[in-house]
Amino acid sequence: MDYLHFLKSQSRTPSSTYFKHTVYGLRFAYRVMGIEPHAVFLPKLKFPKKLPVVLSQKEMKQLIATPILLKHRLVIALLYGCGLRRFELLNIKIQDIDLDREMLHIKQGKGRKDRYVPLGKLLCKGIHKYITNEHPYIWLFNGKSNDGQPQRFSETGVQWIIKQTLLKTDIKKRVTSHVLRHTYATHLLEMGTDIMTLKDLLGHTDIKTTMLYLHVAQLSKERAFSPLDKLYTKYKS
């Protein structure tokens, strides 16, 4: 307990998650040594409720238009256009893409669940052009192993594409692959998609997870506004 008190009292206090796993590690060590594991008590930790970063439609258009290479544009467009998690993007195989039905089959997403999401005409056009020109093998996005053999594209490769693209824009927000998924969800709500449909598209198990986006989306009927806008413009009821 003295060690835990010391750990928490340092100027650079560790995160709650780090502290929690330290307690779990001590409990395991006590169990191995035959000491009562509940000798270390972990109080309920309250995590800050943070809203996700979301790009505007203008920023999203700029991000997609910036890369020179079609592959890089398509990586960003799919993350946003289908609301994919990064590992779901990397796991896309050519056989999972149905250009005729304009659908993408996401296999074994989070929670080992399959789902279908619409691709739409623009993504289908881009994917068709990319496959025709690049001839990807097995996976839609390929990388190369040390011996030159094709393999699945890497997570660091996706991060690099987003980072390098961002440097060429005037977007100041911190953008990751998951920010593009947050943006997908928020934009769909703002464009009229209902919350239950969005839950299925995102592959969420619990509707409470999806409802987070209700706090971010600017929904049309009761859209929040600044009173300054009403002070300096003629209000029409």
Secondary structure, DSSP 8 states (H G I E B T S, - for coil): -HHHHHHHHSSS---HHHHHHHHHHHHHHHHHTT--GGGS----------------HHHHHHHHHS-SSHHHHHHHHHHHHTT--HHHHHT-BGGGEETTTTEEEE-S-TTS--EEEE-HHHHHHHHHHHHHHH---SBSSEEE-TTS-EEE--HHHHHHHHHHHHHTS---S---HHHHHHHHHHHHHHTT--HHHHHHHHT-SSHHHHGGGGGTS--STT----HHHHHSS----
